[in-house]
């Protein structure tokens, strides 16, 4: 049974928690921007959050409200009323999380198929975000509950989630810098002749707004590397690596190559009847209820310790069943 508790209905909770913090400005910081110095002194908060507090008058310079880019002279007193605000209209729900790793600053989960990552129209509950709020109330204080990247509802595998604002900021920066290593395994239609890559811009499908597509104009840069794990003649087991993180990127790129993922209805194709008649056991692949895609490896630099971290998760049982059938 799901155990739910409501968070505030408004955008922000009116019952904020104020934490007065003060620090003096050293003379050698003369000429430094206020927001830059504040980011050094209060590293637990993101620079954008500090800039917002400066504009709102929660972070003052000698008791005055100034602009974030105000230049310091040295010798001033900075005062910060850190207003912690809970995110709006989200439910904390007791949703089991397969936690691969967790410390004070982040957690890594192995997401199952069927779990939506973030609430949206039609999915306001039962999502990973709802489960995070129940797992640890600290997530209610973070944008998107600490979620920094997503997997499609029916894609399985590893995701990292921040547990502090400074960790979230660092992880977002790594994703933007493309230093986070994200490797996937997939089973696709057809025989992929050689390993390679797809560099093709992706954007909203011009006529089907729920889909993405490779676009000649107006799309965002997208790069996917793929390597053959095993060729099964009519199907191929691939390992893929993302350089960018566009919506449905692997699914769109592989369909663009003519090798859509098994089970991917929006971007895929039906199993040839001739092939099914020749091998009825392949009906398991024809009826596979989701895209055969698993995020099996995740690597990043820990946002606080700066150590290189890597986690791995075996392909789930349903995909392993397909691979076993193909290997028979």
Buried (B, 14 or more C-beta within 10 A) or exposed (E): EEEBEEBBEEEEBEEBEEEEBEBEBEEEBEEBBBBBBBBEBBBEBBBBBBBBBBBEEBBBBEEEEBEBEBEBBEEBEBBBBBBBBBBEEBBBBBBEBEEBBBEEBBBBBBBBBEBBBBBEEEBEBBBBBBBBBBBBEBBBBBBBBBBBBBBBBBBBBBBBBBBBBBBBBBBBEBBEEEEBBBBBBBBBBBEBEEEEBBEBBBBBBEEEEEBBBBBEEEBBEBBBBBBBBEBBEBBBBBBBBBBBBBBBBBBBBBBBBEBBBBBBEBBBEEBEEEEBEEEEEBEBBBEBEBBBBBBBBBBBBBBBEEEEBEBEBEBBEBBEBBBEBBEE
